[in-house]
């Protein structure tokens, strides 16, 4: 979100955490929920219950926003990777692009162009479903600095 440094990306460090989102905003929302829940038990008034409902709604919205964002990102990645595969795969693998699951496509985005065909073949032949296993097989990491 607000970080602009680009350190070399690898399997070990590719997961993205935004401190303002994952720690600060989440912490504030949890503290707000705890505080309003305490107020419900202390006063029990209608306003305290309304505040608790709003605190819960904000926390639900926080998680829903993340899910919606990642869903859109995954759809874009699937489209990008299908286009990339059409361009880079040999003729015998092109008809099999549709066999790749969304999770496999998302994991394959980190593979370099040079190793993509061999990796796709391995994924399809060995039926590798686990994205982490696919990512661990990547020899030359293709960084994705624009992920959510």
N, CA, C and O atoms as a GROMACS GRO file, in nm:
protein
  592
    1UNK      N    1   0.082  -0.119   0.000
    1UNK     CA    2   0.000   0.000   0.000
    1UNK      C    3   0.087   0.125   0.000
    1UNK      O    4   0.075   0.208  -0.090
    2UNK      N    5   0.174   0.140   0.099
    2UNK     CA    6   0.255   0.260   0.107
    2UNK      C    7   0.404   0.231   0.097
    2UNK      O    8   0.485   0.323   0.106
    3UNK      N    9   0.442   0.103   0.079
    3UNK     CA   10   0.583   0.068   0.067
    3UNK      C   11   0.623   0.068  -0.079
    3UNK      O   12   0.551   0.015  -0.164
    4UNK      N   13   0.738   0.126  -0.107
    4UNK     CA   14   0.780   0.133  -0.246
    4UNK      C   15   0.913   0.063  -0.271
    4UNK      O   16   0.957   0.056  -0.385
    5UNK      N   17   0.979   0.011  -0.167
    5UNK     CA   18   1.105  -0.058  -0.189
    5UNK      C   19   1.077  -0.192  -0.257
    5UNK      O   20   0.972  -0.253  -0.237
    6UNK      N   21   1.172  -0.233  -0.337
    6UNK     CA   22   1.155  -0.359  -0.409
    6UNK      C   23   1.275  -0.448  -0.383
    6UNK      O   24   1.371  -0.447  -0.460
    7UNK      N   25   1.270  -0.523  -0.277
    7UNK     CA   26   1.377  -0.618  -0.252
    7UNK      C   27   1.351  -0.740  -0.340
    7UNK      O   28   1.238  -0.766  -0.378
    8UNK      N   29   1.456  -0.814  -0.371
    8UNK     CA   30   1.437  -0.933  -0.455
    8UNK      C   31   1.333  -1.026  -0.392
    8UNK      O   32   1.339  -1.056  -0.273
    9UNK      N   33   1.240  -1.071  -0.475
    9UNK     CA   34   1.130  -1.154  -0.425
    9UNK      C   35   1.164  -1.301  -0.446
    9UNK      O   36   1.215  -1.340  -0.552
   10UNK      N   37   1.136  -1.384  -0.346
   10UNK     CA   38   1.158  -1.528  -0.353
   10UNK      C   39   1.037  -1.598  -0.292
   10UNK      O   40   0.944  -1.534  -0.245
   11UNK      N   41   1.040  -1.732  -0.295
   11UNK     CA   42   0.933  -1.807  -0.230
   11UNK      C   43   0.926  -1.771  -0.082
   11UNK      O   44   0.817  -1.760  -0.025
   12UNK      N   45   1.040  -1.753  -0.020
   12UNK     CA   46   1.045  -1.728   0.124
   12UNK      C   47   0.984  -1.594   0.164
   12UNK      O   48   0.934  -1.581   0.276
   13UNK      N   49   0.987  -1.494   0.076
   13UNK     CA   50   0.940  -1.361   0.117
   13UNK      C   51   0.831  -1.303   0.026
   13UNK      O   52   0.806  -1.183   0.030
   14UNK      N   53   0.764  -1.387  -0.054
   14UNK     CA   54   0.668  -1.332  -0.150
   14UNK      C   55   0.532  -1.297  -0.088
   14UNK      O   56   0.456  -1.221  -0.149
   15UNK      N   57   0.500  -1.349   0.029
   15UNK     CA   58   0.373  -1.315   0.093
   15UNK      C   59   0.376  -1.167   0.131
   15UNK      O   60   0.477  -1.116   0.181
   16UNK      N   61   0.265  -1.100   0.108
   16UNK     CA   62   0.263  -0.956   0.130
   16UNK      C   63   0.184  -0.922   0.256
   16UNK      O   64   0.070  -0.966   0.273
   17UNK      N   65   0.246  -0.845   0.343
   17UNK     CA   66   0.179  -0.793   0.461
   17UNK      C   67   0.194  -0.642   0.461
   17UNK      O   68   0.304  -0.589   0.452
   18UNK      N   69   0.083  -0.575   0.469
   18UNK     CA   70   0.082  -0.429   0.479
   18UNK      C   71   0.060  -0.393   0.625
   18UNK      O   72  -0.049  -0.414   0.676
   19UNK      N   73   0.160  -0.340   0.692
   19UNK     CA   74   0.145  -0.309   0.834
   19UNK      C   75   0.024  -0.221   0.865
   19UNK      O   76  -0.045  -0.246   0.964
   20UNK      N   77  -0.002  -0.120   0.783
   20UNK     CA   78  -0.118  -0.034   0.810
   20UNK      C   79  -0.250  -0.110   0.804
   20UNK      O   80  -0.342  -0.082   0.881
   21UNK      N   81  -0.259  -0.206   0.714
   21UNK     CA   82  -0.382  -0.283   0.700
   21UNK      C   83  -0.387  -0.399   0.798
   21UNK      O   84  -0.480  -0.411   0.877
   22UNK      N   85  -0.285  -0.486   0.792
   22UNK     CA   86  -0.286  -0.610   0.868
   22UNK      C   87  -0.268  -0.592   1.018
   22UNK      O   88  -0.315  -0.675   1.096
   23UNK      N   89  -0.202  -0.488   1.060
   23UNK     CA   90  -0.175  -0.472   1.202
   23UNK      C   91  -0.245  -0.350   1.262
   23UNK      O   92  -0.315  -0.363   1.362
   24UNK      N   93  -0.227  -0.234   1.203
   24UNK     CA   94  -0.283  -0.111   1.262
   24UNK      C   95  -0.435  -0.110   1.249
   24UNK      O   96  -0.505  -0.101   1.350
   25UNK      N   97  -0.487  -0.118   1.127
   25UNK     CA   98  -0.632  -0.111   1.107
   25UNK      C   99  -0.702  -0.227   1.178
   25UNK      O  100  -0.803  -0.207   1.245
   26UNK      N  101  -0.649  -0.348   1.162
   26UNK     CA  102  -0.710  -0.463   1.228
   26UNK      C  103  -0.706  -0.446   1.380
   26UNK      O  104  -0.805  -0.475   1.448
   27UNK      N  105  -0.594  -0.401   1.433
   27UNK     CA  106  -0.583  -0.379   1.578
   27UNK      C  107  -0.683  -0.277   1.629
   27UNK      O  108  -0.744  -0.297   1.734
   28UNK      N  109  -0.700  -0.169   1.555
   28UNK     CA  110  -0.796  -0.066   1.596
   28UNK      C  111  -0.938  -0.122   1.594
   28UNK      O  112  -1.016  -0.096   1.686
   29UNK      N  113  -0.972  -0.198   1.491
   29UNK     CA  114  -1.107  -0.255   1.482
   29UNK      C  115  -1.133  -0.356   1.593
   29UNK      O  116  -1.244  -0.360   1.648
   30UNK      N  117  -1.035  -0.438   1.627
   30UNK     CA  118  -1.052  -0.534   1.737
   30UNK      C  119  -1.064  -0.460   1.870
   30UNK      O  120  -1.149  -0.495   1.952
   31UNK      N  121  -0.980  -0.359   1.891
   31UNK     CA  122  -0.989  -0.280   2.014
   31UNK      C  123  -1.126  -0.213   2.025
   31UNK      O  124  -1.185  -0.207   2.132
   32UNK      N  125  -1.175  -0.162   1.913
   32UNK     CA  126  -1.308  -0.100   1.910
   32UNK      C  127  -1.416  -0.201   1.947
   32UNK      O  128  -1.508  -0.169   2.022
   33UNK      N  129  -1.406  -0.322   1.894
   33UNK     CA  130  -1.504  -0.426   1.925
   33UNK      C  131  -1.500  -0.462   2.073
   33UNK      O  132  -1.605  -0.474   2.137
   34UNK      N  133  -1.381  -0.479   2.128
   34UNK     CA  134  -1.368  -0.512   2.270
   34UNK      C  135  -1.423  -0.398   2.356
   34UNK      O  136  -1.496  -0.423   2.453
   35UNK      N  137  -1.390  -0.276   2.322
   35UNK     CA  138  -1.437  -0.159   2.397
   35UNK      C  139  -1.589  -0.149   2.394
   35UNK      O  140  -1.652  -0.125   2.498
   36UNK      N  141  -1.647  -0.165   2.278
   36UNK     CA  142  -1.793  -0.154   2.268
   36UNK      C  143  -1.862  -0.271   2.337
   36UNK      O  144  -1.969  -0.253   2.396
   37UNK      N  145  -1.803  -0.390   2.331
   37UNK     CA  146  -1.860  -0.505   2.404
   37UNK      C  147  -1.857  -0.479   2.554
   37UNK      O  148  -1.951  -0.513   2.625
   38UNK      N  149  -1.748  -0.420   2.601
   38UNK     CA  150  -1.739  -0.387   2.744
   38UNK      C  151  -1.847  -0.286   2.781
   38UNK      O  152  -1.907  -0.296   2.888
   39UNK      N  153  -1.870  -0.189   2.693
   39UNK     CA  154  -1.974  -0.089   2.720
   39UNK      C  155  -2.113  -0.150   2.723
   39UNK      O  156  -2.199  -0.104   2.799
   40UNK      N  157  -2.138  -0.252   2.642
   40UNK     CA  158  -2.268  -0.320   2.645
   40UNK      C  159  -2.290  -0.382   2.781
   40UNK      O  160  -2.398  -0.371   2.838
   41UNK      N  161  -2.188  -0.448   2.834
   41UNK     CA  162  -2.202  -0.513   2.964
   41UNK      C  163  -2.204  -0.412   3.078
   41UNK      O  164  -2.262  -0.438   3.184
   42UNK      N  165  -2.139  -0.298   3.058
   42UNK     CA  166  -2.137  -0.195   3.163
   42UNK      C  167  -2.269  -0.119   3.168
   42UNK      O  168  -2.322  -0.094   3.276
   43UNK      N  169  -2.321  -0.080   3.051
   43UNK     CA  170  -2.442   0.003   3.052
   43UNK      C  171  -2.566  -0.072   3.005
   43UNK      O  172  -2.674  -0.054   3.059
   44UNK      N  173  -2.550  -0.156   2.906
   44UNK     CA  174  -2.663  -0.233   2.856
   44UNK      C  175  -2.766  -0.151   2.781
   44UNK      O  176  -2.872  -0.203   2.745
   45UNK      N  177  -2.737  -0.025   2.757
   45UNK     CA  178  -2.833   0.061   2.688
   45UNK      C  179  -2.839   0.034   2.539
   45UNK      O  180  -2.752  -0.033   2.482
   46UNK      N  181  -2.942   0.087   2.476
   46UNK     CA  182  -2.963   0.069   2.333
   46UNK      C  183  -2.846   0.124   2.252
   46UNK      O  184  -2.803   0.062   2.155
   47UNK      N  185  -2.793   0.240   2.293
   47UNK     CA  186  -2.680   0.299   2.220
   47UNK      C  187  -2.557   0.209   2.222
   47UNK      O  188  -2.484   0.200   2.124
   48UNK      N  189  -2.534   0.143   2.334
   48UNK     CA  190  -2.420   0.051   2.345
   48UNK      C  191  -2.439  -0.068   2.251
   48UNK      O  192  -2.343  -0.113   2.188
   49UNK      N  193  -2.561  -0.120   2.243
   49UNK     CA  194  -2.589  -0.231   2.152
   49UNK      C  195  -2.572  -0.189   2.006
   49UNK      O  196  -2.520  -0.266   1.924
   50UNK      N  197  -2.616  -0.070   1.974
   50UNK     CA  198  -2.600  -0.018   1.837
   50UNK      C  199  -2.451  -0.003   1.805
   50UNK      O  200  -2.406  -0.038   1.695
   51UNK      N  201  -2.375   0.049   1.900
   51UNK     CA  202  -2.230   0.064   1.880
   51UNK      C  203  -2.164  -0.072   1.860
   51UNK      O  204  -2.072  -0.085   1.779
   52UNK      N  205  -2.209  -0.173   1.935
   52UNK     CA  206  -2.154  -0.308   1.920
   52UNK      C  207  -2.186  -0.365   1.781
   52UNK      O  208  -2.101  -0.426   1.718
   53UNK      N  209  -2.308  -0.343   1.736
   53UNK     CA  210  -2.347  -0.390   1.602
   53UNK      C  211  -2.261  -0.322   1.496
   53UNK      O  212  -2.218  -0.386   1.400
   54UNK      N  213  -2.236  -0.193   1.511
   54UNK     CA  214  -2.152  -0.120   1.416
   54UNK      C  215  -2.007  -0.170   1.420
   54UNK      O  216  -1.942  -0.182   1.317
   55UNK      N  217  -1.957  -0.197   1.540
   55UNK     CA  218  -1.820  -0.248   1.553
   55UNK      C  219  -1.807  -0.384   1.485
   55UNK      O  220  -1.707  -0.411   1.417
   56UNK      N  221  -1.908  -0.470   1.502
   56UNK     CA  222  -1.907  -0.600   1.435
   56UNK      C  223  -1.915  -0.583   1.283
   56UNK      O  224  -1.845  -0.651   1.208
   57UNK      N  225  -2.001  -0.491   1.239
   57UNK     CA  226  -2.016  -0.466   1.095
   57UNK      C  227  -1.884  -0.417   1.035
   57UNK      O  228  -1.848  -0.458   0.925
   58UNK      N  229  -1.814  -0.330   1.106
   58UNK     CA  230  -1.685  -0.281   1.056
   58UNK      C  231  -1.582  -0.394   1.044
   58UNK      O  232  -1.506  -0.400   0.948
   59UNK      N  233  -1.581  -0.482   1.143
   59UNK     CA  234  -1.487  -0.594   1.138
   59UNK      C  235  -1.522  -0.690   1.024
   59UNK      O  236  -1.433  -0.739   0.955
   60UNK      N  237  -1.650  -0.716   1.005
   60UNK     CA  238  -1.693  -0.801   0.893
   60UNK      C  239  -1.656  -0.735   0.760
   60UNK      O  240  -1.607  -0.802   0.669
   61UNK      N  241  -1.678  -0.605   0.750
   61UNK     CA  242  -1.642  -0.531   0.628
   61UNK      C  243  -1.492  -0.537   0.602
   61UNK      O  244  -1.449  -0.549   0.487
   62UNK      N  245  -1.413  -0.529   0.707
   62UNK     CA  246  -1.267  -0.538   0.696
   62UNK      C  247  -1.227  -0.669   0.628
   62UNK      O  248  -1.145  -0.668   0.536
   63UNK      N  249  -1.284  -0.781   0.673
   63UNK     CA  250  -1.250  -0.911   0.614
   63UNK      C  251  -1.311  -0.927   0.475
   63UNK      O  252  -1.246  -0.981   0.385
   64UNK      N  253  -1.434  -0.881   0.456
   64UNK     CA  254  -1.499  -0.892   0.325
   64UNK      C  255  -1.421  -0.813   0.220
   64UNK      O  256  -1.405  -0.858   0.107
   65UNK      N  257  -1.374  -0.695   0.258
   65UNK     CA  258  -1.297  -0.613   0.165
   65UNK      C  259  -1.172  -0.688   0.117
   65UNK      O  260  -1.137  -0.680  -0.001
   66UNK      N  261  -1.107  -0.758   0.206
   66UNK     CA  262  -0.988  -0.835   0.170
   66UNK      C  263  -1.024  -0.950   0.075
   66UNK      O  264  -0.954  -0.974  -0.023
   67UNK      N  265  -1.132  -1.019   0.106
   67UNK     CA  266  -1.176  -1.131   0.021
   67UNK      C  267  -1.212  -1.081  -0.118
   67UNK      O  268  -1.172  -1.141  -0.218
   68UNK      N  269  -1.286  -0.971  -0.126
   68UNK     CA  270  -1.325  -0.916  -0.256
   68UNK      C  271  -1.202  -0.874  -0.337
   68UNK      O  272  -1.194  -0.901  -0.457
   69UNK      N  273  -1.108  -0.810  -0.271
   69UNK     CA  274  -0.986  -0.765  -0.339
   69UNK      C  275  -0.906  -0.883  -0.393
   69UNK      O  276  -0.860  -0.880  -0.507
   70UNK      N  277  -0.888  -0.986  -0.312
   70UNK     CA  278  -0.812  -1.102  -0.355
   70UNK      C  279  -0.884  -1.180  -0.465
   70UNK      O  280  -0.819  -1.237  -0.553
   71UNK      N  281  -1.017  -1.181  -0.462
   71UNK     CA  282  -1.094  -1.248  -0.567
   71UNK      C  283  -1.072  -1.179  -0.701
   71UNK      O  284  -1.050  -1.244  -0.802
   72UNK      N  285  -1.079  -1.047  -0.701
   72UNK     CA  286  -1.055  -0.971  -0.825
   72UNK      C  287  -0.912  -0.993  -0.873
   72UNK      O  288  -0.888  -1.014  -0.992
   73UNK      N  289  -0.817  -0.988  -0.780
   73UNK     CA  290  -0.677  -1.010  -0.818
   73UNK      C  291  -0.659  -1.148  -0.880
   73UNK      O  292  -0.589  -1.162  -0.981
   74UNK      N  293  -0.719  -1.251  -0.822
   74UNK     CA  294  -0.706  -1.385  -0.876
   74UNK      C  295  -0.766  -1.397  -1.015
   74UNK      O  296  -0.712  -1.466  -1.101
   75UNK      N  297  -0.878  -1.329  -1.038
   75UNK     CA  298  -0.939  -1.331  -1.172
   75UNK      C  299  -0.846  -1.267  -1.275
   75UNK      O  300  -0.831  -1.318  -1.386
   76UNK      N  301  -0.784  -1.157  -1.238
   76UNK     CA  302  -0.691  -1.089  -1.330
   76UNK      C  303  -0.569  -1.177  -1.355
   76UNK      O  304  -0.524  -1.189  -1.469
   77UNK      N  305  -0.516  -1.238  -1.250
   77UNK     CA  306  -0.400  -1.327  -1.265
   77UNK      C  307  -0.434  -1.443  -1.357
   77UNK      O  308  -0.354  -1.480  -1.443
   78UNK      N  309  -0.553  -1.502  -1.341
   78UNK     CA  310  -0.593  -1.614  -1.427
   78UNK      C  311  -0.595  -1.570  -1.573
   78UNK      O  312  -0.548  -1.644  -1.660
   79UNK      N  313  -0.649  -1.453  -1.600
   79UNK     CA  314  -0.653  -1.402  -1.737
   79UNK      C  315  -0.511  -1.378  -1.790
   79UNK      O  316  -0.477  -1.420  -1.900
   80UNK      N  317  -0.429  -1.310  -1.710
   80UNK     CA  318  -0.291  -1.282  -1.751
   80UNK      C  319  -0.214  -1.411  -1.779
   80UNK      O  320  -0.143  -1.421  -1.879
   81UNK      N  321  -0.229  -1.508  -1.691
   81UNK     CA  322  -0.154  -1.633  -1.708
   81UNK      C  323  -0.204  -1.713  -1.827
   81UNK      O  324  -0.123  -1.776  -1.896
   82UNK      N  325  -0.333  -1.713  -1.852
   82UNK     CA  326  -0.383  -1.784  -1.971
   82UNK      C  327  -0.325  -1.722  -2.098
   82UNK      O  328  -0.286  -1.794  -2.191
   83UNK      N  329  -0.321  -1.589  -2.103
   83UNK     CA  330  -0.262  -1.521  -2.220
   83UNK      C  331  -0.113  -1.554  -2.231
   83UNK      O  332  -0.062  -1.578  -2.341
   84UNK      N  333  -0.044  -1.553  -2.119
   84UNK     CA  334   0.099  -1.585  -2.118
   84UNK      C  335   0.123  -1.729  -2.162
   84UNK      O  336   0.215  -1.756  -2.239
   85UNK      N  337   0.041  -1.821  -2.113
   85UNK     CA  338   0.056  -1.961  -2.150
   85UNK      C  339   0.030  -1.982  -2.299
   85UNK      O  340   0.101  -2.059  -2.365
   86UNK      N  341  -0.069  -1.914  -2.352
   86UNK     CA  342  -0.098  -1.923  -2.497
   86UNK      C  343   0.023  -1.880  -2.579
   86UNK      O  344   0.051  -1.935  -2.685
   87UNK      N  345   0.094  -1.781  -2.528
   87UNK     CA  346   0.210  -1.727  -2.599
   87UNK      C  347   0.334  -1.814  -2.584
   87UNK      O  348   0.414  -1.824  -2.677
   88UNK      N  349   0.352  -1.878  -2.468
   88UNK     CA  350   0.479  -1.944  -2.438
   88UNK      C  351   0.479  -2.096  -2.446
   88UNK      O  352   0.585  -2.156  -2.464
   89UNK      N  353   0.364  -2.159  -2.433
   89UNK     CA  354   0.363  -2.305  -2.430
   89UNK      C  355   0.379  -2.365  -2.570
   89UNK      O  356   0.337  -2.306  -2.669
   90UNK      N  357   0.440  -2.483  -2.576
   90UNK     CA  358   0.449  -2.553  -2.704
   90UNK      C  359   0.309  -2.603  -2.746
   90UNK      O  360   0.217  -2.609  -2.664
   91UNK      N  361   0.296  -2.636  -2.872
   91UNK     CA  362   0.166  -2.673  -2.928
   91UNK      C  363   0.098  -2.788  -2.853
   91UNK      O  364  -0.024  -2.789  -2.840
   92UNK      N  365   0.175  -2.885  -2.803
   92UNK     CA  366   0.113  -3.000  -2.736
   92UNK      C  367   0.053  -2.964  -2.600
   92UNK      O  368  -0.036  -3.034  -2.552
   93UNK      N  369   0.099  -2.856  -2.538
   93UNK     CA  370   0.046  -2.816  -2.407
   93UNK      C  371  -0.066  -2.712  -2.416
   93UNK      O  372  -0.145  -2.699  -2.322
   94UNK      N  373  -0.073  -2.638  -2.524
   94UNK     CA  374  -0.175  -2.532  -2.534
   94UNK      C  375  -0.317  -2.582  -2.513
   94UNK      O  376  -0.395  -2.514  -2.445
   95UNK      N  377  -0.356  -2.698  -2.569
   95UNK     CA  378  -0.493  -2.744  -2.546
   95UNK      C  379  -0.521  -2.782  -2.400
   95UNK      O  380  -0.636  -2.797  -2.361
   96UNK      N  381  -0.416  -2.798  -2.321
   96UNK     CA  382  -0.433  -2.841  -2.181
   96UNK      C  383  -0.440  -2.724  -2.082
   96UNK      O  384  -0.452  -2.745  -1.962
   97UNK      N  385  -0.432  -2.601  -2.133
   97UNK     CA  386  -0.437  -2.484  -2.045
   97UNK      C  387  -0.562  -2.486  -1.959
   97UNK      O  388  -0.557  -2.451  -1.841
   98UNK      N  389  -0.674  -2.526  -2.017
   98UNK     CA  390  -0.801  -2.528  -1.943
   98UNK      C  391  -0.802  -2.628  -1.829
   98UNK      O  392  -0.887  -2.619  -1.740
   99UNK      N  393  -0.710  -2.723  -1.829
   99UNK     CA  394  -0.702  -2.821  -1.721
   99UNK      C  395  -0.643  -2.761  -1.593
   99UNK      O  396  -0.662  -2.816  -1.485
  100UNK      N  397  -0.574  -2.651  -1.606
  100UNK     CA  398  -0.512  -2.588  -1.488
  100UNK      C  399  -0.619  -2.520  -1.404
  100UNK      O  400  -0.705  -2.448  -1.455
  101UNK      N  401  -0.612  -2.544  -1.274
  101UNK     CA  402  -0.709  -2.483  -1.182
  101UNK      C  403  -0.669  -2.339  -1.154
  101UNK      O  404  -0.554  -2.301  -1.179
  102UNK      N  405  -0.761  -2.259  -1.103
  102UNK     CA  406  -0.724  -2.121  -1.066
  102UNK      C  407  -0.607  -2.115  -0.969
  102UNK      O  408  -0.520  -2.029  -0.983
  103UNK      N  409  -0.604  -2.203  -0.871
  103UNK     CA  410  -0.493  -2.202  -0.774
  103UNK      C  411  -0.360  -2.236  -0.840
  103UNK      O  412  -0.257  -2.179  -0.804
  104UNK      N  413  -0.362  -2.327  -0.936
  104UNK     CA  414  -0.239  -2.360  -1.009
  104UNK      C  415  -0.193  -2.242  -1.093
  104UNK      O  416  -0.074  -2.211  -1.097
  105UNK      N  417  -0.287  -2.176  -1.160
  105UNK     CA  418  -0.251  -2.059  -1.241
  105UNK      C  419  -0.192  -1.948  -1.157
  105UNK      O  420  -0.094  -1.884  -1.196
  106UNK      N  421  -0.250  -1.925  -1.040
  106UNK     CA  422  -0.200  -1.820  -0.951
  106UNK      C  423  -0.058  -1.854  -0.905
  106UNK      O  424   0.026  -1.765  -0.896
  107UNK      N  425  -0.031  -1.980  -0.878
  107UNK     CA  426   0.104  -2.019  -0.835
  107UNK      C  427   0.204  -2.011  -0.951
  107UNK      O  428   0.319  -1.974  -0.931
  108UNK      N  429   0.160  -2.046  -1.071
  108UNK     CA  430   0.250  -2.046  -1.187
  108UNK      C  431   0.294  -1.907  -1.228
  108UNK      O  432   0.391  -1.893  -1.303
  109UNK      N  433   0.226  -1.804  -1.182
  109UNK     CA  434   0.262  -1.668  -1.225
  109UNK      C  435   0.403  -1.630  -1.183
  109UNK      O  436   0.462  -1.539  -1.241
  110UNK      N  437   0.458  -1.697  -1.083
  110UNK     CA  438   0.592  -1.664  -1.035
  110UNK      C  439   0.702  -1.733  -1.116
  110UNK      O  440   0.820  -1.702  -1.097
  111UNK      N  441   0.667  -1.824  -1.205
  111UNK     CA  442   0.768  -1.897  -1.284
  111UNK      C  443   0.818  -1.810  -1.399
  111UNK      O  444   0.740  -1.739  -1.463
  112UNK      N  445   0.947  -1.817  -1.424
  112UNK     CA  446   1.004  -1.742  -1.536
  112UNK      C  447   0.954  -1.800  -1.668
  112UNK      O  448   0.909  -1.914  -1.673
  113UNK      N  449   0.961  -1.720  -1.772
  113UNK     CA  450   0.918  -1.765  -1.904
  113UNK      C  451   0.995  -1.890  -1.948
  113UNK      O  452   0.938  -1.981  -2.008
  114UNK      N  453   1.125  -1.893  -1.918
  114UNK     CA  454   1.210  -2.003  -1.963
  114UNK      C  455   1.170  -2.138  -1.903
  114UNK      O  456   1.183  -2.241  -1.969
  115UNK      N  457   1.122  -2.139  -1.780
  115UNK     CA  458   1.089  -2.266  -1.715
  115UNK      C  459   0.939  -2.296  -1.713
  115UNK      O  460   0.898  -2.400  -1.663
  116UNK      N  461   0.859  -2.207  -1.766
  116UNK     CA  462   0.713  -2.220  -1.755
  116UNK      C  463   0.661  -2.348  -1.821
  116UNK      O  464   0.582  -2.420  -1.759
  117UNK      N  465   0.701  -2.378  -1.942
  117UNK     CA  466   0.649  -2.495  -2.013
  117UNK      C  467   0.680  -2.624  -1.937
  117UNK      O  468   0.592  -2.709  -1.920
  118UNK      N  469   0.803  -2.639  -1.891
  118UNK     CA  470   0.840  -2.760  -1.817
  118UNK      C  471   0.763  -2.770  -1.686
  118UNK      O  472   0.721  -2.879  -1.646
  119UNK      N  473   0.744  -2.658  -1.621
  119UNK     CA  474   0.670  -2.658  -1.494
  119UNK      C  475   0.523  -2.691  -1.516
  119UNK      O  476   0.464  -2.768  -1.439
  120UNK      N  477   0.463  -2.635  -1.619
  120UNK     CA  478   0.323  -2.666  -1.650
  120UNK      C  479   0.309  -2.816  -1.680
  120UNK      O  480   0.215  -2.880  -1.633
  121UNK      N  481   0.402  -2.869  -1.755
  121UNK     CA  482   0.399  -3.013  -1.786
  121UNK      C  483   0.406  -3.095  -1.657
  121UNK      O  484   0.329  -3.189  -1.639
  122UNK      N  485   0.498  -3.059  -1.567
  122UNK     CA  486   0.509  -3.128  -1.438
  122UNK      C  487   0.380  -3.119  -1.358
  122UNK      O  488   0.333  -3.219  -1.303
  123UNK      N  489   0.322  -3.000  -1.352
  123UNK     CA  490   0.199  -2.979  -1.276
  123UNK      C  491   0.086  -3.067  -1.330
  123UNK      O  492   0.012  -3.128  -1.253
  124UNK      N  493   0.074  -3.073  -1.462
  124UNK     CA  494  -0.033  -3.152  -1.523
  124UNK      C  495  -0.008  -3.302  -1.512
  124UNK      O  496  -0.099  -3.378  -1.479
  125UNK      N  497   0.114  -3.346  -1.540
  125UNK     CA  498   0.145  -3.489  -1.537
  125UNK      C  499   0.142  -3.543  -1.394
  125UNK      O  500   0.086  -3.649  -1.369
  126UNK      N  501   0.204  -3.469  -1.302
  126UNK     CA  502   0.210  -3.515  -1.163
  126UNK      C  503   0.087  -3.477  -1.082
  126UNK      O  504   0.075  -3.513  -0.965
  127UNK      N  505  -0.005  -3.404  -1.145
  127UNK     CA  506  -0.129  -3.359  -1.079
  127UNK      C  507  -0.099  -3.284  -0.948
  127UNK      O  508  -0.156  -3.315  -0.843
  128UNK      N  509  -0.009  -3.188  -0.956
  128UNK     CA  510   0.029  -3.109  -0.839
  128UNK      C  511  -0.079  -3.003  -0.816
  128UNK      O  512  -0.096  -2.913  -0.898
  129UNK      N  513  -0.151  -3.015  -0.707
  129UNK     CA  514  -0.260  -2.922  -0.676
  129UNK      C  515  -0.218  -2.812  -0.578
  129UNK      O  516  -0.271  -2.701  -0.583
  130UNK      N  517  -0.125  -2.843  -0.491
  130UNK     CA  518  -0.085  -2.750  -0.385
  130UNK      C  519  -0.004  -2.634  -0.441
  130UNK      O  520   0.105  -2.656  -0.495
  131UNK      N  521  -0.054  -2.510  -0.430
  131UNK     CA  522   0.020  -2.394  -0.482
  131UNK      C  523   0.160  -2.381  -0.422
  131UNK      O  524   0.253  -2.339  -0.490
  132UNK      N  525   0.174  -2.416  -0.295
  132UNK     CA  526   0.306  -2.407  -0.231
  132UNK      C  527   0.405  -2.503  -0.296
  132UNK      O  528   0.522  -2.469  -0.315
  133UNK      N  529   0.359  -2.622  -0.330
  133UNK     CA  530   0.447  -2.720  -0.396
  133UNK      C  531   0.489  -2.670  -0.534
  133UNK      O  532   0.603  -2.687  -0.575
  134UNK      N  533   0.395  -2.607  -0.605
  134UNK     CA  534   0.428  -2.550  -0.736
  134UNK      C  535   0.531  -2.439  -0.721
  134UNK      O  536   0.630  -2.435  -0.795
  135UNK      N  537   0.509  -2.351  -0.627
  135UNK     CA  538   0.601  -2.238  -0.606
  135UNK      C  539   0.741  -2.287  -0.566
  135UNK      O  540   0.841  -2.229  -0.606
  136UNK      N  541   0.747  -2.394  -0.486
  136UNK     CA  542   0.878  -2.447  -0.444
  136UNK      C  543   0.956  -2.506  -0.561
  136UNK      O  544   1.079  -2.514  -0.555
  137UNK      N  545   0.888  -2.548  -0.666
  137UNK     CA  546   0.956  -2.605  -0.783
  137UNK      C  547   1.016  -2.498  -0.874
  137UNK      O  548   1.095  -2.529  -0.963
  138UNK      N  549   0.979  -2.373  -0.853
  138UNK     CA  550   1.027  -2.265  -0.940
  138UNK      C  551   1.175  -2.239  -0.913
  138UNK      O  552   1.216  -2.219  -0.799
  139UNK      N  553   1.254  -2.240  -1.021
  139UNK     CA  554   1.398  -2.216  -1.010
  139UNK      C  555   1.432  -2.068  -1.022
  139UNK      O  556   1.514  -2.016  -0.945
  140UNK      N  557   1.371  -2.000  -1.118
  140UNK     CA  558   1.396  -1.857  -1.140
  140UNK      C  559   1.267  -1.782  -1.112
  140UNK      O  560   1.172  -1.786  -1.191
  141UNK      N  561   1.265  -1.713  -1.000
  141UNK     CA  562   1.144  -1.645  -0.952
  141UNK      C  563   1.114  -1.521  -1.034
  141UNK      O  564   1.201  -1.437  -1.056
  142UNK      N  565   0.990  -1.510  -1.078
  142UNK     CA  566   0.941  -1.392  -1.151
  142UNK      C  567   0.859  -1.311  -1.051
  142UNK      O  568   0.747  -1.350  -1.018
  143UNK      N  569   0.912  -1.200  -1.003
  143UNK     CA  570   0.844  -1.129  -0.894
  143UNK      C  571   0.712  -1.066  -0.938
  143UNK      O  572   0.693  -1.029  -1.054
  144UNK      N  573   0.623  -1.054  -0.841
  144UNK     CA  574   0.495  -0.985  -0.861
  144UNK      C  575   0.487  -0.878  -0.753
  144UNK      O  576   0.448  -0.906  -0.640
  145UNK      N  577   0.522  -0.756  -0.789
  145UNK     CA  578   0.523  -0.646  -0.693
  145UNK      C  579   0.389  -0.574  -0.686
  145UNK      O  580   0.371  -0.486  -0.602
  146UNK      N  581   0.295  -0.610  -0.772
  146UNK     CA  582   0.167  -0.538  -0.778
  146UNK      C  583   0.053  -0.613  -0.710
  146UNK      O  584  -0.063  -0.575  -0.728
  147UNK      N  585   0.082  -0.716  -0.636
  147UNK     CA  586  -0.025  -0.794  -0.574
  147UNK      C  587  -0.088  -0.721  -0.456
  147UNK      O  588  -0.029  -0.629  -0.398
  148UNK      N  589  -0.208  -0.764  -0.423
  148UNK     CA  590  -0.282  -0.702  -0.311
  148UNK      C  591  -0.238  -0.760  -0.179
  148UNK      O  592  -0.289  -0.720  -0.074
   0.00000   0.00000   0.00000
